[in-house]
């Protein structure tokens, strides 16, 4: 009986050692995963080293009469039309609370705990309602996506108001404020969907050209 009790006690000690080993191994795996993600983030930032410093709101914009205001969240920025190609340079990859103020000069984006930035009206390319950006997926139309140029890149920046009903008014105002450009703002959806949507128009154009040639 004494031998059996000693064996059971030894087995309990062995079980505890095994559990501790599993916990330590799991912690090491989490640390390694975090380190790899961190390195990937730095590598992406290095690739985006051509992106200039973010604009700051000029004095005229701070003193101008606000056209619209919004309180909500900033969900990230991507290459325009590519919702998974995340931009991380200059803090654009950091999700945060955000307070947006729209004036005739552009959009002032104030972010507590992150870098503020300004989108000049001359660099606006459009706005739309969408559901996802930078890997973050929300409800249909739950995201205000602003398309703008910065340096040599065209970006999409996603915001979600605390009151989603405000999004439509922002899209209308930003569309009116954006200067006319030769290129249209990037469409939401995959390139395959965009090709399918344009196919009927291409067919009608081809038919019209054939009739004109007769």
Secondary structure as UniProt FT lines:
FT   HELIX           2..47
FT   TURN            48..50
FT   HELIX           59..63
FT   STRAND          68..79
FT   TURN            80..81
FT   TURN            83..84
FT   STRAND          86..87
FT   HELIX           89..91
FT   TURN            92..93
FT   STRAND          96..103
FT   TURN            104..105
FT   STRAND          106..110
FT   TURN            112..113
FT   STRAND          117..120
FT   HELIX           121..123
FT   STRAND          124..130
FT   STRAND          132..133
FT   TURN            134..135
FT   STRAND          136..137
FT   TURN            140..141
FT   STRAND          143..150
FT   TURN            151..152
FT   STRAND          153..161
FT   HELIX           164..166
FT   HELIX           167..177
FT   HELIX           191..213
//
